[in-house]
């Protein structure tokens, strides 16, 4: 096995670490058995590995985890449609593959149940989904990842093709309200009513560009572009949106490490830090965009640099040989019971943790996409040696 082959096993090693450390994702001390979108972020990484390798261990792990929640009648343990939480849609992305692979109707019924939520989910006056019922009239970038790829795959697999227009409309409305003309970045959220304490009274916008929220947005775009028919009216607009957003994000890539900060555009400000989950999401979106042909090949240099930085900055190996992914913002939001105000001080005050499922899942997906992309350019492998020569084989912790 040559040096590059040894360096290209991070996805497999991370998946192995997850399976050995956490056979059931819902038993994580943070989640306590609840139906949480985090599982879907990790399990989509397992689906990628299964598609790339054909190894049944990955699909078995997905099924093992989803079957705790999906009951024989298609109901989902701990889920209620009338909560109208867009986050609760995310895990449904695994149901299509499970239904196709096993033929078991419970997975189709569970997908129908989640689709039912979207039929009556509250919306802004223009038709954008509220982030949650408890966050009325608000668009958050996070929600595009949670709802749109599921909604599109359902429409193309089981549903009405007319729904495809509704999916693309979600992105168009989100960008139109959250994009900053000066930087090209998207603000974390927008309040149509301009009533939230965290928003600008004139624009309805939150105050800052939070790294992970932009990460969710570009992940959603590449996942939708992967299956959106190329001839669709809005395909080129979403392709342009991906290029524009990632070009803006690239301007804030740290010059020393190649990764990104928690508050994206304020890297030199005291208290800000290089943040793992957002960095992985950008690696994923860039790598997948190149693979899909919606980003030009010159993005490879950015992908190489960011991937190498992601490994060297955030990855440590334990004495057991497990992969730890460090420096993840545990959670960040706006408003709610804690009255989160969206200031710089707020974003840097949230806990920084290791192996948060959102970050670990994004890392797994990023490695699977980047490493698959690299395998498709074997003639260029020798050219990539220098760019990854600084990647450690795994520091011990």
C-alpha positions in Angstrom: 0.0 0.0 0.0 1.6 3.3 -1.0 1.6 6.5 1.1 -1.5 7.9 -0.6 -3.5 4.7 0.0 -2.6 4.9 3.7 -3.7 8.5 3.9 -7.0 7.8 2.1 -8.5 5.5 4.8 -9.9 8.2 7.1 -13.5 7.5 6.2 -13.2 3.8 6.8 -11.3 4.3 10.0 -13.8 6.8 11.3 -16.7 4.6 10.5 -15.0 1.7 12.3 -14.5 4.0 15.3 -18.1 5.0 15.4 -19.4 1.5 15.2 -17.1 0.2 18.0 -17.7 3.2 20.2 -21.4 3.8 19.6 -23.4 0.7 18.4 -26.6 2.7 18.9 -26.3 6.4 18.1 -29.3 7.3 20.2 -27.5 6.1 23.3 -25.2 9.0 23.1 -25.2 10.9 26.4 -26.4 14.0 24.7 -29.4 12.5 23.0 -30.9 10.2 25.6 -32.9 8.2 23.0 -34.7 11.1 21.3 -35.3 11.3 17.5 -32.4 13.6 16.6 -31.3 14.9 13.2 -27.6 14.2 14.2 -28.1 10.5 13.5 -28.9 11.2 9.8 -25.7 13.2 9.4 -23.6 10.2 10.5 -25.7 7.6 8.7 -25.5 9.4 5.4 -21.7 9.0 5.7 -22.3 5.2 6.2 -24.5 5.2 3.1 -21.7 6.8 1.1 -19.3 4.2 2.3 -21.7 1.4 1.5 -22.2 2.8 -2.0 -18.5 3.1 -2.6 -17.4 -0.2 -1.1 -20.4 -2.5 -1.2 -19.5 -3.7 2.3 -22.8 -4.8 4.0 -21.4 -3.8 7.4 -22.3 -0.2 6.6 -25.9 -0.8 5.6 -26.3 -3.1 8.6 -25.3 -0.3 10.9 -27.7 2.1 9.2 -30.6 -0.4 9.6 -29.6 -1.3 13.1 -29.9 2.3 14.1 -33.0 3.3 12.1 -34.9 0.2 13.3 -34.9 1.4 16.9 -37.1 4.3 15.7 -39.0 3.0 12.7 -41.8 0.7 13.9 -43.6 -2.0 11.8 -46.5 0.2 11.1 -44.3 3.0 9.9 -44.6 5.1 13.0 -41.5 6.7 14.4 -40.6 6.4 18.0 -40.5 9.9 19.6 -41.7 11.7 16.5 -44.8 13.8 16.2 -45.9 15.5 13.0 -47.6 18.4 14.8 -44.3 19.6 16.4 -43.5 21.0 12.9 -39.7 20.8 13.4 -37.9 20.8 10.1 -34.9 19.1 11.9 -37.0 16.0 12.4 -37.1 15.4 8.6 -33.4 14.8 8.2 -33.1 11.1 9.3 -35.8 10.3 6.7 -33.1 10.5 4.0 -32.1 7.0 4.9 -35.5 5.5 4.4 -35.4 5.5 0.6 -32.3 3.3 0.5 -33.6 1.0 3.2 -37.0 0.6 1.4 -35.3 -0.1 -1.9 -32.7 -2.5 -0.4 -35.1 -4.5 1.9 -38.5 -4.1 0.3 -39.9 -3.6 3.8 -43.0 -1.3 3.7 -42.4 0.2 7.1 -39.7 2.3 5.6 -42.0 3.6 2.9 -44.7 4.3 5.5 -42.2 6.2 7.7 -41.2 8.3 4.7 -44.9 9.0 4.0 -45.3 10.2 7.6 -42.4 12.6 7.3 -43.8 13.9 4.0 -47.1 14.4 5.7 -45.4 17.0 8.0 -44.2 19.0 5.0 -47.8 19.1 3.6 -49.0 21.1 6.5 -45.7 22.6 7.8 -46.2 26.3 8.4 -44.6 28.7 5.9 -43.7 32.3 5.4 -46.0 34.5 3.2 -43.9 33.5 0.2 -43.9 29.8 0.9 -40.7 29.1 2.7 -40.9 26.6 5.5 -40.6 28.0 9.0 -37.6 26.5 10.7 -39.8 25.2 13.5 -43.3 26.0 14.8 -41.6 27.5 17.9 -39.6 29.7 15.6 -42.4 31.3 13.6 -41.8 33.1 10.3 -38.1 32.3 10.4 -35.8 30.9 7.7 -32.6 29.4 9.1 -29.9 28.1 6.7 -29.8 24.9 8.7 -33.3 24.0 7.6 -32.4 23.7 4.0 -30.2 20.7 4.8 -32.8 19.2 7.2 -35.7 19.2 4.8 -34.9 19.8 1.2 -32.9 16.7 0.1 -35.5 14.5 1.7 -38.4 16.4 0.1 -36.7 16.2 -3.3 -36.0 12.5 -3.1 -39.5 11.7 -1.9 -40.9 13.7 -4.9 -38.7 11.9 -7.4 -39.2 8.4 -5.8 -42.8 8.3 -4.6 -44.4 11.6 -5.0 -45.5 14.3 -7.3 -43.0 15.8 -9.7 -44.6 19.2 -9.2 -43.1 19.2 -5.7 -39.7 19.6 -7.2 -40.4 23.2 -7.9 -41.3 23.7 -4.3 -37.9 22.3 -3.3 -35.9 24.6 -5.5 -38.1 27.5 -4.3 -36.9 27.0 -0.8 -33.3 27.7 -1.8 -34.3 30.7 -4.0 -36.2 32.3 -1.2 -33.6 31.6 1.4 -30.8 33.1 -0.7 -32.9 36.1 -1.6 -33.4 37.0 2.1 -30.1 36.0 3.7 -27.4 36.9 1.2 -25.1 39.8 2.0 -24.3 41.8 -1.1 -20.9 42.9 0.1 -19.4 39.6 1.2 -21.5 37.1 -0.7 -22.0 35.2 2.5 -25.4 34.2 3.9 -26.5 35.3 7.4 -27.6 32.5 9.7 -31.3 33.4 9.8 -34.0 35.8 8.7 -37.3 36.8 10.5 -40.0 37.8 8.1 -41.9 39.7 10.9 -38.8 41.5 12.1 -39.9 40.8 15.7 -37.2 38.6 17.1 -34.7 40.3 19.5 -31.8 38.8 17.5 -32.7 40.4 14.2 -32.2 43.7 12.5 -35.4 45.7 12.8 -35.1 46.9 9.2 -33.8 43.8 7.4 -35.0 40.9 9.6 -31.5 39.4 9.4 -29.4 38.0 12.2 -26.1 39.6 13.0 -23.4 37.2 12.0 -22.1 34.6 9.4 -22.0 31.4 11.4 -19.7 28.8 9.8 -21.9 25.7 10.3 -25.0 27.4 9.1 -23.3 28.1 5.8 -22.0 24.5 5.9 -25.5 23.1 6.1 -26.6 25.3 3.2 -23.9 24.2 0.8 -24.2 20.5 1.8 -27.9 20.9 1.0 -27.2 22.4 -2.4 -24.8 19.6 -3.5 -27.1 16.9 -2.2 -30.1 18.4 -4.1 -28.0 19.0 -7.3 -27.0 15.4 -7.2 -30.5 14.2 -7.9 -32.3 17.3 -9.3 -32.9 16.7 -13.1 -30.4 18.8 -15.1 -33.2 20.0 -17.3 -35.1 21.5 -14.4 -35.9 25.2 -14.7 -33.9 26.1 -11.6 -31.0 23.7 -11.9 -28.6 26.4 -13.3 -29.7 28.8 -10.6 -28.9 26.4 -7.8 -25.6 25.6 -9.5 -24.8 29.3 -9.6 -25.8 29.6 -6.0 -23.4 26.8 -5.0 -20.5 28.5 -6.9 -21.3 31.9 -5.5 -21.6 30.8 -1.9 -18.5 28.6 -1.9 -16.5 31.3 -3.7 -17.5 33.7 -0.9 -16.6 31.1 1.8 -13.2 30.4 0.2 -12.2 34.1 0.8 -12.3 33.3 4.5 -10.3 30.1 4.4 -7.6 30.4 7.1 -4.3 31.1 5.4 -2.2 28.9 7.7 -4.4 25.9 8.2 -6.8 25.8 5.2 -9.9 25.4 7.4 -12.5 27.9 8.7 -13.5 29.8 11.8 -16.6 29.6 13.9 -17.7 33.1 13.0 -16.6 32.9 9.4 -15.5 36.5 8.5 -13.9 37.4 11.9 -10.9 35.1 12.0 -8.6 37.5 13.7 -11.0 38.6 16.4 -10.2 37.6 20.0 -12.1 34.5 21.1 -12.8 33.2 17.6 -11.5 29.7 16.8 -11.1 27.2 14.0 -14.2 25.1 14.0 -14.3 21.5 12.9 -17.9 20.8 11.8 -18.1 23.8 9.4 -14.7 22.9 7.9 -15.8 19.4 7.2 -19.0 20.5 5.6 -17.1 22.8 3.2 -14.7 20.0 2.4 -17.7 17.8 1.6 -19.5 20.3 -0.5 -16.4 21.3 -2.5 -15.4 17.6 -3.1 -18.9 16.6 -4.1 -19.4 19.6 -6.3 -16.2 18.8 -8.2 -17.3 15.1 -8.5 -20.7 16.2 -9.9 -19.1 18.6 -12.3 -20.9 21.6 -10.9 -17.6 23.1 -9.7 -14.7 23.6 -12.0 -11.5 21.4 -11.6 -9.5 24.4 -10.3 -11.4 23.8 -7.0 -9.2 20.7 -6.5 -6.5 22.8 -5.0 -9.0 24.3 -2.4 -10.2 20.8 -1.6 -6.7 19.4 -1.2 -5.7 22.2 1.1 -8.9 22.1 3.2 -8.8 18.3 3.5 -5.2 18.3 4.7 -6.0 21.1 7.2 -9.0 19.3 8.5 -7.0 16.2 9.3 -4.1 18.0 10.8 -6.1 20.5 12.8 -8.9 18.4 14.2 -8.1 14.7 14.1 -6.5 12.7 16.9 -6.2 9.0 17.3 -6.8 7.4 20.7 -4.7 4.6 22.2 -7.5 2.2 21.1 -7.0 3.3 17.5 -10.3 5.2 17.4 -10.6 8.5 15.5 -11.5 11.5 17.6 -12.8 14.7 15.8 -12.1 17.7 18.0 -13.1 21.4 18.2 -16.8 21.1 17.3 -19.2 23.8 18.3 -21.8 21.7 20.2 -24.8 23.8 19.3 -25.8 27.3 18.2 -29.1 28.8 17.5 -31.2 32.0 17.8 -33.9 33.0 20.3 -35.6 30.3 22.1 -35.8 29.8 25.9 -32.2 30.9 26.3 -32.8 34.1 24.3 -29.7 33.5 22.1 -28.9 36.9 20.6 -26.7 35.9 17.6 -23.9 38.2 18.6 -20.2 37.3 18.1 -19.9 36.8 21.9 -22.8 34.3 21.8 -21.3 32.2 19.0 -18.0 31.8 20.7 -19.6 31.1 24.1 -21.2 27.8 23.2 -19.3 24.6 24.3 -16.6 23.2 22.1 -16.6 19.4 22.2 -15.1 16.3 20.7 -17.1 13.8 18.6 -20.3 15.8 18.5 -22.4 13.7 16.1 -23.0 16.6 13.7 -19.3 17.3 13.4 -18.3 13.6 13.3 -21.0 12.9 10.6 -19.8 15.8 8.5 -16.2 14.6 8.8 -17.2 11.1 7.8 -19.1 12.4 4.8 -16.2 14.8 3.9 -13.6 12.0 4.0 -15.8 9.7 2.0 -16.4 12.2 -0.7 -12.9 13.6 -0.9 -11.2 10.2 -0.9 -13.6 8.9 -3.5 -12.9 11.9 -5.6 -9.2 11.2 -5.3 -9.6 7.6 -6.4 -11.1 8.9 -9.6 -8.0 10.8 -10.5 -5.3 8.1 -10.2 -3.0 9.7 -12.8 -2.8 12.7 -10.5 -2.0 10.8 -7.3 1.7 11.6 -7.5 0.9 15.3 -7.8 -1.1 15.1 -4.6 1.7 13.7 -2.5 3.2 17.0 -1.5 -0.2 18.5 -0.7 -1.0 15.8 1.9 2.5 15.0 3.1 1.9 17.0 6.2 -1.2 14.9 7.2 -0.4 12.9 10.3 -1.1 9.2 10.4 -2.8 9.9 13.6 -1.5 11.6 16.7 -2.1 9.6 19.9 -4.3 11.0 22.6 
